Amino acid sequence: MSELTMNWSLWTWRRVLPGLCMAGVVVAVCGCKGDDPKPDSKATVARAAVAMVERGPVEKTLSVAGEFVPFQEVELHAKVAGYIRRINVDIGDKVRTGQVLATLEVPELNAQVTGAEAGVRHSQEEISLAKSEVLRAEANHQALHMAADRLRQASAARPGMIAQQELDDAEAKDRAAEAQVAVAKSTVAAQEQQMAVATAEHLHYSSLADYSRITAPFDGVVTWRYADTGALIQAGTSNAGSMPVVKVAQVNVLRLRIPVPESLAGYVRDGDVAEVRVQATGNHFSGKVVRTTGALDRATRSLQVEVDVANAKGALTPGMYADVTLRIAGSPDALTIPVQALDRETNGASVLVVKRDRTVERRAVRTGLETPEVVQVVDGLHEGERVIVGNLASFEPGQYVDARPSAMAQASAGKEQ
């Protein structure tokens, strides 16, 4: 090769080589960017607010209006018809058990009681007479029996001295006297039975006479008065439309009646705590569920729940309403997430979990109790996992996210500290 040719080749490589090197660098740089699948720029990674799956207490409450009703309330009717001779109470009067509230005038009933008393006395006299007849018959039988024995003994001692006819007559009289004793005793038994009938009749009319006095069945207050002195009252047992005399209610203890919706009826148990606030009086106190109807009201589809409330001072009045917060269920150590983390779908509930590699995973969960702030997770999550809170439609499974604690999670942590 000539010297001129070699010089031309060297000059050519010096001009081309720098361009080839630059092209190689560009290719290498482009190749490096295409090999890394994880984005490094914060501008290309969505930021996600997350909350930790934690354990804590969760409690289900129900806020509803309840009504105070008397513990007992009854309309008192007369069992016998008559005129009101005297009425001793008016509305608002406090009464005690057994106190006479009204007295009826029933003249024909008084006559029947008097006749029954006379019948009892007559039966007593008849029994006394029959018993005297028994004594007379027994004495006669004893005399005839002894006479017959003497004749039998004399005839046995000296045969033929006493005629057989005389012996037969004495024994016949003895047996007849014995039969008279039996008849007299039967008469006494019959008179005693008649006495029992007369006594029962007297008791019947005496009981009806007692019903002419209307008494209080329990301690309470008269809430209404339906009749005045001189009014004719029909018997409550014979006339379905009979008018009562007074209405009495027991108000020293009241029933707070609370309607629980069908969806929560299964959670209510005796002993559940109820927080009660009475707006009319400003009273605030706690009570406990003491009884339920055990079945839903077909008209309202609700379970009637009752709380007994002491009212010795009479501060509460039947008919008042109260705002009741009923604690119907709870768990002291439940696995919980914020309500905003739950995605409710037609085929079930799910959450978006941020895994350790910063990718999003959609996971189905089974929930339990729910409050306005948190929901209990029964299955599908573990304590310590992170779930996205809010704006769930902006994230897709497999997406990389920049997980940041949500504002509600930070506020909750500040409260705990």
Rosetta blueprint (number, residue, H / E / L):
1 M L
2 S L
3 E H
4 L H
5 T H
6 M H
7 N H
8 W H
9 S H
10 L H
11 W H
12 T H
13 W H
14 R H
15 R H
16 V H
17 L H
18 P H
19 G H
20 L H
21 C H
22 M H
23 A H
24 G H
25 V H
26 V H
27 V H
28 A H
29 V H
30 C H
31 G H
32 C H
33 K H
34 G H
35 D H
36 D L
37 P L
38 K L
39 P L
40 D L
41 S L
42 K H
43 A H
44 T H
45 V L
46 A E
47 R E
48 A E
49 A E
50 V E
51 A E
52 M E
53 V L
54 E E
55 R E
56 G E
57 P E
58 V E
59 E E
60 K E
61 T E
62 L E
63 S E
64 V E
65 A E
66 G E
67 E E
68 F E
69 V E
70 P E
71 F E
72 Q E
73 E E
74 V E
75 E E
76 L E
77 H L
78 A L
79 K L
80 V L
81 A L
82 G E
83 Y E
84 I E
85 R E
86 R E
87 I E
88 N L
89 V L
90 D L
91 I L
92 G L
93 D L
94 K E
95 V E
96 R L
97 T L
98 G L
99 Q L
100 V E
101 L E
102 A E
103 T E
104 L E
105 E E
106 V L
107 P H
108 E H
109 L H
110 N H
111 A H
112 Q H
113 V H
114 T H
115 G H
116 A H
117 E H
118 A H
119 G H
120 V H
121 R H
122 H H
123 S H
124 Q H
125 E H
126 E H
127 I H
128 S H
129 L H
130 A H
131 K H
132 S H
133 E H
134 V H
135 L H
136 R H
137 A H
138 E H
139 A H
140 N H
141 H H
142 Q H
143 A H
144 L H
145 H H
146 M H
147 A H
148 A H
149 D H
150 R H
151 L H
152 R H
153 Q H
154 A H
155 S H
156 A H
157 A H
158 R L
159 P L
160 G L
161 M L
162 I L
163 A L
164 Q H
165 Q H
166 E H
167 L H
168 D H
169 D H
170 A H
171 E H
172 A H
173 K H
174 D H
175 R H
176 A H
177 A H
178 E H
179 A H
180 Q H
181 V H
182 A H
183 V H
184 A H
185 K H
186 S H
187 T H
188 V H
189 A H
190 A H
191 Q H
192 E H
193 Q H
194 Q H
195 M H
196 A H
197 V H
198 A H
199 T H
200 A H
201 E H
202 H H
203 L H
204 H H
205 Y H
206 S H
207 S H
208 L H
209 A H
210 D H
211 Y L
212 S L
213 R E
214 I E
215 T E
216 A L
217 P L
218 F L
219 D L
220 G E
221 V E
222 V E
223 T E
224 W E
225 R E
226 Y L
227 A L
228 D L
229 T L
230 G L
231 A L
232 L E
233 I E
234 Q L
235 A L
236 G L
237 T L
238 S L
239 N L
240 A L
241 G L
242 S L
243 M L
244 P L
245 V L
246 V E
247 K E
248 V E
249 A E
250 Q E
251 V E
252 N E
253 V E
254 L E
255 R E
256 L E
257 R E
258 I E
259 P E
260 V E
261 P E
262 E H
263 S H
264 L H
265 A H
266 G H
267 Y H
268 V L
269 R L
270 D L
271 G L
272 D L
273 V E
274 A E
275 E E
276 V E
277 R E
278 V L
279 Q L
280 A L
281 T L
282 G L
283 N L
284 H E
285 F E
286 S E
287 G E
288 K E
289 V E
290 V E
291 R E
292 T E
293 T E
294 G E
295 A E
296 L E
297 D E
298 R L
299 A L
300 T L
301 R L
302 S E
303 L E
304 Q E
305 V E
306 E E
307 V E
308 D E
309 V E
310 A E
311 N L
312 A L
313 K L
314 G L
315 A L
316 L L
317 T L
318 P L
319 G L
320 M L
321 Y E
322 A E
323 D E
324 V E
325 T E
326 L E
327 R E
328 I E
329 A E
330 G E
331 S E
332 P E
333 D E
334 A E
335 L E
336 T E
337 I E
338 P E
339 V H
340 Q H
341 A H
342 L L
343 D E
344 R E
345 E E
346 T L
347 N L
348 G E
349 A E
350 S E
351 V E
352 L E
353 V E
354 V E
355 K L
356 R L
357 D L
358 R L
359 T E
360 V E
361 E E
362 R E
363 R E
364 A E
365 V E
366 R E
367 T E
368 G E
369 L E
370 E E
371 T L
372 P L
373 E L
374 V E
375 V E
376 Q E
377 V E
378 V E
379 D E
380 G L
381 L L
382 H L
383 E L
384 G L
385 E L
386 R E
387 V E
388 I E
389 V L
390 G L
391 N L
392 L H
393 A H
394 S H
395 F L
396 E L
397 P L
398 G L
399 Q L
400 Y E
401 V E
402 D E
403 A E
404 R E
405 P E
406 S L
407 A H
408 M H
409 A H
410 Q H
411 A H
412 S H
413 A H
414 G H
415 K H
416 E H
417 Q L
